[in-house]
Amino acid sequence: MLSFYSLPLFFLSLAGLLHAKSSDGDSVLVLVENAHKKDFSLFFDDLKEQGYSLTFRAPKDEKPAVVEYDVPAFSHIIILASESKNFAKDITPQSLVEIVSGGTNLLIGLSPKQTPLSSLAAEFSLVLPPPGTPLISFFPERKDPVSVIPIDASLPSTILPAMSPVWFSGVPFAHGNNPRLVPILHAPAESFAADSQGGADVLVDATEKGGEGLWAGSQLSVASGFQAAGGARVTWLGGVDMLSDKFFKKQVSKAKSGNARFAREVSAWTFQESLVLRIDSTTHHLVNSTTPEEHYTTNDNIVFTAHISRFHPKTATWEPYSGIKDLQLEFTMLDPHIRTALPAVAGSPGTYSVTFRAPDRHGVFKFVVDYKRKGWTHLHSSTTVALVPPRHDGYPRFLSAAWPYYAGAISTSVAFFVFSAAWLAGESREGKKAKGGKAQ
């Protein structure tokens, strides 16, 4: 029976279960002009309902500080001041790169205008079109300006589920050759980047030049993610209007747009609510044993086990996860000597195990798990062990492959013994002749 004092704690814990939680913290700094704060009220209200603590700051303000005593003061930063050309000293491309390296997640909106954020995009291998060339499309036919485009999002991706079309207005960008980039939403195939006042002229000029200089097609993106080596996530939006109240309420073909759902899914991925994995522990031991060894002998049969969990935002807990189908283990010394699948163990959630035979080569080896998939947390684990040759009494007494050598050695010894015996037991003819001469 619950006591009077335990009732408040019970309801507080129950209320906590109703909100999504980030695996990386709930403090959010929002950089937005005071005059435009009300334009994103629905987006901010949704974040508050999910349990996030929002702190607002103008782009030129220096307080609250982003970093205090070399420690990030916020778990996440949202930059919606896409057209601002002046930021405080702690909001520069170099400082933001350092913040990401320190583990802070970023959600950044861009603008067709040239701003410091345009320079920051290049640090993340994003290639922007020339300034003043937003994404435009004349299809489908609509009353809105050609730069306000409904983008089909009916095909699910790693980060986004299938949803209603998403309204977009802003600048597209192309991906550089960086495997850490994660495409989220592509531009329509019939769209292109150009001045909205002279879009048709751009197509004519590009056609005459064989398509040179034309930014067009679904190879462009309007929303992309980036996952840093340290685990921090960065999401780039081609336009902040995707998160505005105007586009949240705007209809597409007499139906509600998917912008609200898009904002929820993108923020959940950026703030590390979704697709978050971790390796809880790894163990290794010999077959028929449970104790890890400091060193193993060549050709030993070794069992390696990894325990993996996934973050559950509704309960803010880590739960065992067995959904990885292509996990691998490498047993390396400079180069992988063994690369094998690391399958999930049936009946043991979150447990992955494999048994393999150690190579016939001694040295310092590593058990390496390195799982990298777009959108998911990068998993990396490395454990060093020594692989030694057998002891002098660890070899078998006789080797079946060496019987020809054994036979050769034995036959040589026997032949030598027989020859020696025959030599010593035989009579000398010279001795007989000498005895005969003395008798005469």
C-alpha positions, 0 to 999 in steps of 0.5 A: 500500500502506498504511503502519503509521502510516496504518492507524489513520487509515484505521480512524478515518475508516471509523468516522466514516462509520458515524455520522451527523454534524450540519452544525451541530456535535456538542456537546449539553447535556442538561438533565434531573433526575438522578433521571430521567436513567435514564428516557431511557437508550435515547434518549441511547445512540442519540445517542452512537452517532450521534457526539454528545457529551452533557453532562448538567446539572441544571436548577438548576445553573449549570455548565457554562455555556450561553454563554461570552464571548457565544459559545454553548458547545453546538451543541444543547440538549435540555430534558427537565426539563418539570415543573421550575419553577426553572431557572438564570439562563441558562435563562430564556425570554429567554435561550433566545430569544437562544440560538436567535438565536445559532444553537443548536438546541433540543429541548424537552419540555412538561408539562400543568403551568404552567412557565417553558417554557410561557411560552417556547412563546408566544414561538414562536407556540404556544398551550397549553390551560389548565394541568392539561388533558392530551390524552386519548382513549377510542379505540382501546379499551385498558387504558392510561389515557386520557391514554396515547394511540397516535397513528397515524404511517402517513402520511409528512410532510416530517420523518417517514417512515411508521412504527408508531404513536407513544405519547404522554402530555402536552399538545397545542398549537395553532399561531399564525399564524407561517409558520416553524412546521412541523407534525410530528405531529398529535393524533388526530381523536377526542382532546381536552384535558381533565382526565383525571378528568372528560373526559366532563363536558368534552365535555358542557359544550362541546356545550352551549356549541356547542363553545366552549372545547373543545381537540380534533381533529387541528388540535392538534399533539403535536410541532412544529418551528420554524425561526428566521430565522438557521437554528436549529431548535427542536422542541417535544414535548407530553410528554417520555415520547415519548423515554422507555425505557418508550414505546420498549419499549411495544408497539402491537397486539403490534408495536413502537412507533414512538417510537424511530424518531420520536426518531431522525428528530426529533433528526436534523431538530432537530440539522440532519442532515436537510433541510439545504441551502446555496447554495455560490455564485452567478454572473452574466454576459452570454450568450456570456461567462463574466466577471461584469459590474459593471453591465449595460445595459438589455435585455441577455441575462443568465445567472444560475447558482446552485450548491446542495448538501445535507448528507449526514449519513452522510459528513458532507459536502456533496453537489450537490443538484438535487432542487429543482423550484420554485426561483425567481429575482427581479430586483428594484429595490424590487419584482421586475421579473422573476420567473422559474423557476430550473431545474436544469441537466441533467447538472450536479448542483447547478447551477441556471441561467436566461437572461433579458432585463434590463428596459428601466429603469436603476437598482440591481437585485438578483439574489434567490434566496429559497427557503422551504419548511416543514422545509427550510433557508431559502435566501437569496442577494442580489447587487447590480448596476447596470443602466445605459442604453446609451452614446451610441454604443450605440444603433442608427443608425436605428430602424425604428419611427421611419421615419414621423418620418424621412419627416416630417423629410425631406419637410419639409426637401425642401418647404422647399428647393423653396419657397425655390428657387421663391421666389428664382427667381421674377420680381417683378411690381412690378419690371416695372412700375417699369421700364415707367414709366421708359421712358415 
